[in-house]
Amino acid sequence: MKERSVDFAAFKKIQEEIIAANEQAWERYYSKQRSCSHLVRDYKPEEIDKIIASGDVDAQRTLSRAFFECKSLYRRIIFYYGTLLTY
């Protein structure tokens, strides 16, 4: 078996080069999704029923986009049906 020598100085230099340069890089992707309440207003169940029953396409689109941004289950369902209808 071949023995390898480790150059810790080179490793330290490479490590410093690949470390994130800004604070946003340290944020986890999923933490943004969990805290999306500041991006999208909360809908009450009565409001959701009213929007769906009204037939207002713009309001339904806004509601759908809000749920798409915040709810991972809804996002997966949309991707699933989009893929299903594509093929």
VMD Tcl script that builds the backbone (N, CA, C; Angstrom):
set m [mol new atoms 261]
animate dup $m
set s [atomselect $m all]
$s set {name element resname resid chain x y z} {
  {N N MET 1 A 0.833 -1.173 0.000}
  {CA C MET 1 A 0.000 0.000 0.000}
  {C C MET 1 A 0.889 1.251 0.000}
  {N N LYS 2 A 0.499 2.227 -0.799}
  {CA C LYS 2 A 1.294 3.435 -0.942}
  {C C LYS 2 A 0.969 4.408 0.189}
  {N N GLU 3 A 1.985 4.931 0.822}
  {CA C GLU 3 A 1.791 5.878 1.907}
  {C C GLU 3 A 1.788 7.285 1.326}
  {N N ARG 4 A 0.845 8.083 1.785}
  {CA C ARG 4 A 0.722 9.442 1.274}
  {C C ARG 4 A 1.215 10.439 2.311}
  {N N SER 5 A 1.883 11.453 1.844}
  {CA C SER 5 A 2.296 12.526 2.749}
  {C C SER 5 A 1.267 13.649 2.646}
  {N N VAL 6 A 1.000 14.257 3.756}
  {CA C VAL 6 A -0.009 15.312 3.815}
  {C C VAL 6 A 0.686 16.629 4.059}
  {N N ASP 7 A 0.392 17.591 3.195}
  {CA C ASP 7 A 0.943 18.930 3.340}
  {C C ASP 7 A -0.138 19.808 3.976}
  {N N PHE 8 A -0.023 20.003 5.282}
  {CA C PHE 8 A -1.058 20.755 5.992}
  {C C PHE 8 A -1.072 22.230 5.612}
  {N N ALA 9 A 0.028 22.774 5.241}
  {CA C ALA 9 A 0.071 24.185 4.823}
  {C C ALA 9 A -0.727 24.374 3.535}
  {N N ALA 10 A -0.570 23.449 2.600}
  {CA C ALA 10 A -1.333 23.534 1.347}
  {C C ALA 10 A -2.820 23.322 1.613}
  {N N PHE 11 A -3.115 22.390 2.513}
  {CA C PHE 11 A -4.515 22.147 2.863}
  {C C PHE 11 A -5.144 23.391 3.482}
  {N N LYS 12 A -4.440 24.053 4.385}
  {CA C LYS 12 A -4.933 25.259 5.039}
  {C C LYS 12 A -5.179 26.363 4.014}
  {N N LYS 13 A -4.287 26.511 3.043}
  {CA C LYS 13 A -4.427 27.538 2.013}
  {C C LYS 13 A -5.658 27.257 1.150}
  {N N ILE 14 A -5.834 26.017 0.750}
  {CA C ILE 14 A -6.990 25.644 -0.069}
  {C C ILE 14 A -8.277 25.838 0.723}
  {N N GLN 15 A -8.257 25.478 1.981}
  {CA C GLN 15 A -9.445 25.621 2.817}
  {C C GLN 15 A -9.853 27.080 2.942}
  {N N GLU 16 A -8.897 27.968 3.119}
  {CA C GLU 16 A -9.197 29.397 3.229}
  {C C GLU 16 A -9.780 29.945 1.926}
  {N N GLU 17 A -9.383 29.410 0.800}
  {CA C GLU 17 A -9.882 29.870 -0.488}
  {C C GLU 17 A -11.325 29.441 -0.739}
  {N N ILE 18 A -11.721 28.297 -0.210}
  {CA C ILE 18 A -13.064 27.806 -0.505}
  {C C ILE 18 A -14.101 28.172 0.554}
  {N N ILE 19 A -13.664 28.786 1.636}
  {CA C ILE 19 A -14.618 29.197 2.671}
  {C C ILE 19 A -15.462 30.334 2.130}
  {N N ALA 20 A -16.744 30.321 2.512}
  {CA C ALA 20 A -17.704 31.296 2.000}
  {C C ALA 20 A -17.261 32.727 2.293}
  {N N ALA 21 A -17.490 33.593 1.321}
  {CA C ALA 21 A -17.044 34.967 1.439}
  {C C ALA 21 A -18.112 35.884 2.021}
  {N N ASN 22 A -19.375 35.495 2.001}
  {CA C ASN 22 A -20.411 36.363 2.557}
  {C C ASN 22 A -21.331 35.568 3.487}
  {N N GLU 23 A -22.129 36.263 4.270}
  {CA C GLU 23 A -22.979 35.628 5.278}
  {C C GLU 23 A -24.128 34.828 4.660}
  {N N GLN 24 A -24.617 35.239 3.492}
  {CA C GLN 24 A -25.729 34.522 2.866}
  {C C GLN 24 A -25.343 33.107 2.474}
  {N N ALA 25 A -24.091 32.879 2.209}
  {CA C ALA 25 A -23.646 31.547 1.836}
  {C C ALA 25 A -23.761 30.570 3.002}
  {N N TRP 26 A -23.765 31.078 4.208}
  {CA C TRP 26 A -23.870 30.209 5.375}
  {C C TRP 26 A -25.312 29.849 5.686}
  {N N GLU 27 A -26.285 30.565 5.122}
  {CA C GLU 27 A -27.691 30.259 5.370}
  {C C GLU 27 A -28.063 28.961 4.692}
  {N N ARG 28 A -28.838 28.195 5.382}
  {CA C ARG 28 A -29.317 26.952 4.790}
  {C C ARG 28 A -30.488 27.261 3.880}
  {N N TYR 29 A -30.600 26.533 2.796}
  {CA C TYR 29 A -31.685 26.739 1.828}
  {C C TYR 29 A -33.040 26.541 2.489}
  {N N TYR 30 A -33.141 25.517 3.312}
  {CA C TYR 30 A -34.433 25.196 3.909}
  {C C TYR 30 A -34.847 26.179 4.989}
  {N N SER 31 A -33.916 26.863 5.590}
  {CA C SER 31 A -34.287 27.852 6.601}
  {C C SER 31 A -35.051 29.001 5.964}
  {N N LYS 32 A -34.773 29.285 4.710}
  {CA C LYS 32 A -35.513 30.334 4.012}
  {C C LYS 32 A -36.959 29.906 3.786}
  {N N GLN 33 A -37.149 28.646 3.468}
  {CA C GLN 33 A -38.503 28.176 3.219}
  {C C GLN 33 A -39.333 28.173 4.499}
  {N N ARG 34 A -38.730 27.815 5.598}
  {CA C ARG 34 A -39.463 27.763 6.856}
  {C C ARG 34 A -39.839 29.145 7.332}
  {N N SER 35 A -39.068 30.139 6.995}
  {CA C SER 35 A -39.340 31.486 7.465}
  {C C SER 35 A -39.892 32.362 6.345}
  {N N CYS 36 A -40.721 31.803 5.498}
  {CA C CYS 36 A -41.241 32.578 4.372}
  {C C CYS 36 A -42.466 33.391 4.764}
  {N N SER 37 A -42.868 33.353 6.033}
  {CA C SER 37 A -44.047 34.101 6.451}
  {C C SER 37 A -43.858 35.602 6.279}
  {N N HIS 38 A -42.617 36.076 6.301}
  {CA C HIS 38 A -42.383 37.500 6.075}
  {C C HIS 38 A -42.487 37.862 4.596}
  {N N LEU 39 A -42.450 36.873 3.713}
  {CA C LEU 39 A -42.573 37.135 2.280}
  {C C LEU 39 A -44.016 37.078 1.804}
  {N N VAL 40 A -44.799 36.197 2.405}
  {CA C VAL 40 A -46.157 35.948 1.954}
  {C C VAL 40 A -47.086 36.085 3.148}
  {N N ARG 41 A -48.209 36.740 2.942}
  {CA C ARG 41 A -49.148 36.900 4.058}
  {C C ARG 41 A -49.846 35.586 4.355}
  {N N ASP 42 A -50.296 35.440 5.573}
  {CA C ASP 42 A -51.020 34.234 5.971}
  {C C ASP 42 A -52.459 34.325 5.508}
  {N N TYR 43 A -52.953 33.238 4.965}
  {CA C TYR 43 A -54.334 33.163 4.515}
  {C C TYR 43 A -55.147 32.368 5.522}
  {N N LYS 44 A -56.319 32.889 5.853}
  {CA C LYS 44 A -57.242 32.155 6.718}
  {C C LYS 44 A -58.015 31.163 5.854}
  {N N PRO 45 A -58.469 30.043 6.416}
  {CA C PRO 45 A -59.214 29.057 5.615}
  {C C PRO 45 A -60.441 29.651 4.918}
  {N N GLU 46 A -61.096 30.611 5.561}
  {CA C GLU 46 A -62.265 31.256 4.935}
  {C C GLU 46 A -61.856 32.050 3.700}
  {N N GLU 47 A -60.693 32.728 3.779}
  {CA C GLU 47 A -60.199 33.483 2.625}
  {C C GLU 47 A -59.859 32.557 1.467}
  {N N ILE 48 A -59.254 31.432 1.780}
  {CA C ILE 48 A -58.888 30.471 0.737}
  {C C ILE 48 A -60.136 29.937 0.044}
  {N N ASP 49 A -61.151 29.569 0.829}
  {CA C ASP 49 A -62.411 29.091 0.245}
  {C C ASP 49 A -63.050 30.162 -0.630}
  {N N LYS 50 A -63.016 31.405 -0.170}
  {CA C LYS 50 A -63.612 32.508 -0.928}
  {C C LYS 50 A -62.877 32.735 -2.249}
  {N N ILE 51 A -61.543 32.681 -2.216}
  {CA C ILE 51 A -60.746 32.884 -3.438}
  {C C ILE 51 A -61.016 31.767 -4.440}
  {N N ILE 52 A -61.072 30.537 -3.960}
  {CA C ILE 52 A -61.312 29.410 -4.862}
  {C C ILE 52 A -62.710 29.479 -5.451}
  {N N ALA 53 A -63.707 29.814 -4.625}
  {CA C ALA 53 A -65.098 29.869 -5.091}
  {C C ALA 53 A -65.363 31.061 -6.007}
  {N N SER 54 A -64.603 32.139 -5.848}
  {CA C SER 54 A -64.860 33.347 -6.629}
  {C C SER 54 A -64.542 33.172 -8.108}
  {N N GLY 55 A -63.559 32.349 -8.425}
  {CA C GLY 55 A -63.166 32.159 -9.819}
  {C C GLY 55 A -62.243 33.245 -10.330}
  {N N ASP 56 A -61.796 34.134 -9.443}
  {CA C ASP 56 A -60.872 35.200 -9.820}
  {C C ASP 56 A -59.493 34.590 -10.078}
  {N N VAL 57 A -59.093 34.570 -11.337}
  {CA C VAL 57 A -57.856 33.895 -11.737}
  {C C VAL 57 A -56.630 34.570 -11.125}
  {N N ASP 58 A -56.622 35.891 -11.067}
  {CA C ASP 58 A -55.463 36.589 -10.502}
  {C C ASP 58 A -55.293 36.280 -9.015}
  {N N ALA 59 A -56.389 36.263 -8.276}
  {CA C ALA 59 A -56.322 35.947 -6.848}
  {C C ALA 59 A -55.902 34.488 -6.640}
  {N N GLN 60 A -56.391 33.590 -7.501}
  {CA C GLN 60 A -56.003 32.179 -7.395}
  {C C GLN 60 A -54.524 31.997 -7.715}
  {N N ARG 61 A -54.029 32.752 -8.679}
  {CA C ARG 61 A -52.614 32.685 -9.038}
  {C C ARG 61 A -51.738 33.181 -7.884}
  {N N THR 62 A -52.151 34.276 -7.249}
  {CA C THR 62 A -51.406 34.812 -6.108}
  {C C THR 62 A -51.407 33.819 -4.949}
  {N N LEU 63 A -52.556 33.216 -4.692}
  {CA C LEU 63 A -52.665 32.211 -3.636}
  {C C LEU 63 A -51.788 30.997 -3.943}
  {N N SER 64 A -51.838 30.538 -5.174}
  {CA C SER 64 A -51.041 29.387 -5.575}
  {C C SER 64 A -49.555 29.684 -5.450}
  {N N ARG 65 A -49.135 30.867 -5.865}
  {CA C ARG 65 A -47.724 31.240 -5.770}
  {C C ARG 65 A -47.275 31.301 -4.306}
  {N N ALA 66 A -48.152 31.816 -3.433}
  {CA C ALA 66 A -47.818 31.899 -2.002}
  {C C ALA 66 A -47.616 30.505 -1.422}
  {N N PHE 67 A -48.513 29.581 -1.748}
  {CA C PHE 67 A -48.375 28.219 -1.238}
  {C C PHE 67 A -47.184 27.512 -1.875}
  {N N PHE 68 A -46.907 27.789 -3.133}
  {CA C PHE 68 A -45.759 27.191 -3.811}
  {C C PHE 68 A -44.454 27.609 -3.142}
  {N N GLU 69 A -44.362 28.881 -2.743}
  {CA C GLU 69 A -43.143 29.392 -2.121}
  {C C GLU 69 A -42.944 28.849 -0.710}
  {N N CYS 70 A -44.038 28.605 0.013}
  {CA C CYS 70 A -43.910 28.271 1.438}
  {C C CYS 70 A -44.169 26.813 1.780}
  {N N LYS 71 A -44.939 26.127 1.013}
  {CA C LYS 71 A -45.342 24.762 1.373}
  {C C LYS 71 A -44.664 23.756 0.456}
  {N N SER 72 A -43.787 22.953 1.034}
  {CA C SER 72 A -43.037 22.007 0.207}
  {C C SER 72 A -43.922 20.898 -0.355}
  {N N LEU 73 A -44.947 20.492 0.373}
  {CA C LEU 73 A -45.853 19.467 -0.141}
  {C C LEU 73 A -46.592 19.973 -1.376}
  {N N TYR 74 A -47.082 21.202 -1.310}
  {CA C TYR 74 A -47.775 21.797 -2.452}
  {C C TYR 74 A -46.828 21.895 -3.645}
  {N N ARG 75 A -45.586 22.288 -3.397}
  {CA C ARG 75 A -44.597 22.400 -4.473}
  {C C ARG 75 A -44.373 21.042 -5.138}
  {N N ARG 76 A -44.250 19.991 -4.329}
  {CA C ARG 76 A -44.043 18.650 -4.890}
  {C C ARG 76 A -45.245 18.192 -5.702}
  {N N ILE 77 A -46.447 18.515 -5.239}
  {CA C ILE 77 A -47.656 18.146 -5.985}
  {C C ILE 77 A -47.681 18.856 -7.330}
  {N N ILE 78 A -47.357 20.138 -7.342}
  {CA C ILE 78 A -47.338 20.906 -8.594}
  {C C ILE 78 A -46.299 20.326 -9.560}
  {N N PHE 79 A -45.114 20.018 -9.063}
  {CA C PHE 79 A -44.095 19.408 -9.921}
  {C C PHE 79 A -44.545 18.044 -10.443}
  {N N TYR 80 A -45.194 17.271 -9.592}
  {CA C TYR 80 A -45.661 15.939 -9.994}
  {C C TYR 80 A -46.685 16.052 -11.126}
  {N N TYR 81 A -47.708 16.907 -10.932}
  {CA C TYR 81 A -48.725 17.037 -11.982}
  {C C TYR 81 A -48.161 17.686 -13.242}
  {N N GLY 82 A -47.239 18.615 -13.089}
  {CA C GLY 82 A -46.600 19.214 -14.259}
  {C C GLY 82 A -45.840 18.180 -15.068}
  {N N THR 83 A -45.124 17.289 -14.378}
  {CA C THR 83 A -44.391 16.224 -15.053}
  {C C THR 83 A -45.351 15.222 -15.671}
  {N N LEU 84 A -46.404 14.897 -14.939}
  {CA C LEU 84 A -47.396 13.944 -15.434}
  {C C LEU 84 A -48.056 14.438 -16.712}
  {N N LEU 85 A -48.380 15.730 -16.760}
  {CA C LEU 85 A -49.038 16.304 -17.936}
  {C C LEU 85 A -48.070 16.533 -19.095}
  {N N THR 86 A -46.786 16.600 -18.797}
  {CA C THR 86 A -45.791 16.818 -19.843}
  {C C THR 86 A -45.566 15.548 -20.671}
  {N N TYR 87 A -45.583 14.389 -20.023}
  {CA C TYR 87 A -45.254 13.146 -20.722}
  {C C TYR 87 A -46.442 12.296 -20.971}
}
mol reanalyze $m
mol bondsrecalc $m
mol representation Tube
mol addrep $m
